[in-house]
């Protein structure tokens, strides 16, 4: 089972996660991947995908910054 997308306390997506989902959904609609016949389950899958992509990109940015700072210390 994929990681849960919602915040465990509030049960809602964060503002950044909602923004990532909106942008990804628009991209999928533009290229015809999703449309009127897309099921709720498929949309949930795409939403999880969008949020996980955003979180992975965020982790990568943090890692890059840490490496840069370690390089300055040496």
C-alpha positions in Angstrom: 0.0 0.0 0.0 1.4 3.4 -0.9 2.2 5.9 1.8 -0.8 8.0 2.9 -1.1 11.4 1.4 -3.1 13.1 4.0 -1.8 14.6 7.2 -2.4 12.1 10.0 -3.7 14.7 12.4 -5.9 17.0 10.3 -6.7 14.5 7.6 -6.1 17.2 5.0 -3.4 17.8 2.4 -0.9 20.6 3.1 -1.1 23.8 1.0 2.0 22.7 -0.9 0.6 19.2 -1.5 -2.7 20.7 -2.8 -0.7 23.0 -5.2 1.4 20.1 -6.4 -1.8 18.0 -7.1 -3.5 20.9 -8.9 -0.5 21.5 -11.2 -0.1 17.7 -11.9 -3.9 17.3 -12.5 -3.8 20.2 -15.0 -0.8 18.6 -16.8 -2.6 15.2 -17.0 -5.8 16.9 -18.3 -3.8 18.8 -20.9 -2.2 15.6 -22.3 -5.4 13.6 -22.1 -4.4 11.1 -19.4 -7.4 11.9 -17.3 -10.8 13.0 -18.3 -14.5 12.5 -17.6 -14.2 8.7 -17.5 -11.4 8.7 -14.9 -12.5 6.9 -11.7 -12.1 8.3 -8.2 -9.6 5.5 -7.5 -7.5 6.6 -10.4 -7.6 10.2 -9.3 -6.5 9.2 -5.8 -3.6 7.3 -7.4 -2.5 10.3 -9.4 -2.9 12.6 -6.4 -0.6 10.3 -4.3 1.9 10.3 -7.2 1.9 14.1 -7.4 2.4 14.5 -3.6 5.2 12.0 -3.5 6.9 13.6 -6.4 6.8 17.0 -4.6 8.1 15.5 -1.4 11.0 13.7 -3.1 12.0 16.9 -4.9 11.9 18.7 -1.6 14.1 16.1 0.0 16.5 16.3 -2.9 16.7 20.1 -2.5 17.5 19.8 1.2 20.2 17.1 0.5 21.8 19.4 -2.1 21.9 22.3 0.3 23.4 20.1 3.1 26.1 19.0 0.7 26.8 22.6 -0.3 27.1 23.7 3.3 29.4 20.8 4.1 31.6 21.8 1.2 31.9 25.3 2.6 33.0 24.0 6.0 35.8 22.0 4.6 
